[in-house]
Structure formats: C-alpha cells, structure tokens
C-alpha cells in the first residue's frame, strides 16, 4: 500500500505542476496578446502621423514649385 501512496502522491504532484504551468502559460499568452494589441495601435497612430506629414510635405513642395515657376516668369520680364 505504501508504494501506491507514493505513486498517488507523485501523480498529484505532476498534476499540480501541470496546472501551475498552464496558469503561467495563460498569463504569458494574455500579456503577449496585450503587447501585440498595443503595438498594432501604435503602428496605426504612426501610420496616421506619416500620412499627415506626407500631405504637409507634398503641399510645401507644390507651393515651392509654384513659387519657383512664378519667380522664373517674373524675372524673365
């Protein structure tokens, strides 16, 4: 009977360690998902900022080109 008790205790210990491992895995997975969601939000906001900066830069370049063309025609006269 003592041998059976040792086996039962060992199986319980294996079960408990497995449950602890599963709980740790779930915690790590939840943290990973949260980090990924934050990274996606950050990437989206950076994308919006990039589009705004690109639009502003395009307008500035277009304005400079118009100014250059205007000054070239003004200086030719």
C-alpha positions as CSV (number, residue, x, y, z in Angstrom):
1,X,0.0,0.0,0.0
2,X,2.8,2.4,0.7
3,X,4.0,2.0,-2.9
4,X,0.5,3.0,-4.1
5,X,0.5,6.0,-1.9
6,X,3.8,7.2,-3.3
7,X,2.5,6.8,-6.8
8,X,-0.6,8.7,-6.0
9,X,1.4,11.5,-4.4
10,X,3.7,11.6,-7.4
11,X,0.7,11.8,-9.8
12,X,-0.8,14.6,-7.7
13,X,2.4,16.5,-7.8
14,X,2.6,16.1,-11.6
15,X,-1.0,17.3,-11.9
16,X,-0.3,20.3,-9.7
17,X,2.9,21.2,-11.6
18,X,0.9,20.9,-14.9
19,X,-1.8,23.2,-13.6
20,X,0.8,25.7,-12.5
21,X,2.4,25.5,-15.9
22,X,-0.9,26.0,-17.6
23,X,-1.7,29.1,-15.4
24,X,1.7,30.6,-16.2
25,X,1.2,29.9,-19.9
26,X,-2.2,31.6,-19.9
27,X,-0.7,34.6,-18.1
28,X,2.1,34.8,-20.6
29,X,-0.3,34.4,-23.5
30,X,-2.5,37.2,-22.2
31,X,0.4,39.5,-21.8
32,X,1.6,38.7,-25.3
33,X,-1.8,39.5,-26.8
34,X,-1.9,42.8,-24.8
35,X,1.5,43.8,-26.1
36,X,0.5,42.9,-29.7
37,X,-2.6,45.0,-29.4
38,X,-0.7,47.9,-28.1
39,X,1.9,47.5,-30.9
40,X,-0.9,47.5,-33.5
41,X,-2.5,50.7,-32.1
42,X,0.9,52.4,-32.0
43,X,1.6,51.3,-35.6
44,X,-1.8,52.7,-36.7
45,X,-1.2,56.0,-35.0
46,X,2.3,56.2,-36.6
47,X,0.7,55.5,-39.9
48,X,-1.8,58.3,-39.5
49,X,1.1,60.7,-38.5
50,X,3.1,59.6,-41.5
51,X,0.1,60.3,-43.9
52,X,-0.3,63.8,-42.3
53,X,3.4,64.5,-42.6
54,X,3.4,63.3,-46.2
55,X,0.4,65.5,-47.1
56,X,2.0,68.6,-45.5
57,X,5.3,67.9,-47.2
58,X,3.5,67.5,-50.6
59,X,1.7,70.8,-50.1
60,X,5.0,72.5,-49.2
61,X,6.8,71.0,-52.3
62,X,3.9,72.0,-54.5
63,X,4.0,75.6,-53.1
64,X,7.7,75.8,-53.6
65,X,7.4,74.6,-57.2
66,X,4.6,77.2,-57.8
67,X,6.8,79.9,-56.3
68,X,9.8,78.9,-58.4
69,X,7.7,79.0,-61.6
70,X,6.2,82.4,-60.6
71,X,9.6,83.8,-59.8
72,X,11.1,82.5,-63.1
73,X,8.3,84.1,-65.1
74,X,8.6,87.4,-63.1
75,X,12.4,87.5,-63.5
76,X,12.2,86.9,-67.3
77,X,10.2,90.1,-67.8
